[in-house]
């Protein structure tokens, strides 16, 4: 378990901080450890995944921090273009076999929290 991962109930983001449709990465730190999560919105639906491409272990976001969400439906790895369905994290194109790691969240009162 990554020591930087916050406990259940911790605030990840406010909904207003996430583009709709779109996605944004949020980093948490504990000493030298970093835990990064991507939160994506599409309408009223909100999804969260570990910010790590299962193919090569790279973060999904670009060096400028932007997360590419193509057609409001696919999260795209900035390193090599693998595409993942925003609804379930399944690989739908590019060099990947495994899905993104789903992060259980709860959305209430405009906040996204770890479940």
N, C-alpha and C positions, 0 to 999 in steps of 0.2 A: 504494500500500500504506500502510495506517495504521501510523505508527511506534509506536503503543501496542500493536499486536497482538504477543503473545509469540511466540517461535520454536517450531518443532515440538518436541514433547516437554515443553513447559511444562505445569505443573499448572494446570488450570482450577478444579477443585473436588474435594472428597471426596464419594463417593456419599452418605455420612451427612448431608451438608449439603443434599441435594436431597429434597424431599418425594416420597413414592411412594404413589400417583401424584401428580404435580405438576411444577412447574418453578420455576426461580430464575434471576435475572440476576446475572452476574458482570462487574464492570468492571475494566479494566486502564488504567493511565495512563502517559504518557510526556510530560513537560512539560505543554502544554495539550491534547494529543491524548488522546482517550478511545476505547477499543475495548470494546464490550460484547457479551457472548454470553449466550444463554439456553440452559440445559441442562435438559432435560425427562426425567423417568423415568416409565415405565409397566411395572411388574413388573421383569423383568430387562433390559428394553430401555432404552437411553439414547440421546438425540438432542440435537444442538446446532445452533443457528442464530444468525446475527448478530441482535442485538437491535435490529432496525430494520424497521418495517412498509414493504414495498415500495410501498405506495400513496401514503403521504405523508411517509415518512422519519422518523416518530416512533418512539421506543422502544415496545416492546410492553407493558412493565410499567407498572403504575399509579404515581402519584406517591408512594405509600407503599412502593414497591419490590416489591409483590406482583405475581406473574405469574398471570393467570387461565388455568387449564386446565379447560375445560368438559367434563364427562362423562369425564374422563381421556383424552380423544381429540383435543381441539381447543385450540390456543393462540389466545387472543383478544386483539386489539389494544385497548388501553385507550382510545385516542384516538377510534376510530370504529367499533369492533365487528367489524372483519373477522376471519374465523376461518380458521385454517390447520391442516391435518392434522398431528398431532404426528409421524407416521411419516415424512413426506416433505416437509413444509413447503408443500404445495400449498394454494392458496386454495380454500376450500370454501364461503365465504359472505361477504356484505358487499362493500363497495367495494374490490375489489382484482382485478387480473388476473394479477399475477406471484407466484411462490412466494417464501417466505423463502429467504435465502441459507444453504445448508447449510455447517456447519463440520465438517470431518473430525476425529474424535476417536478415541482408543483408551481402553478401560476395562480397567484391570488393578489387582489388589490393592486394590480399593476406591477407586481414584483415576481421575479423568477428566482426560486429557491431550490436548493438540493433537497430531494425527497428522502 
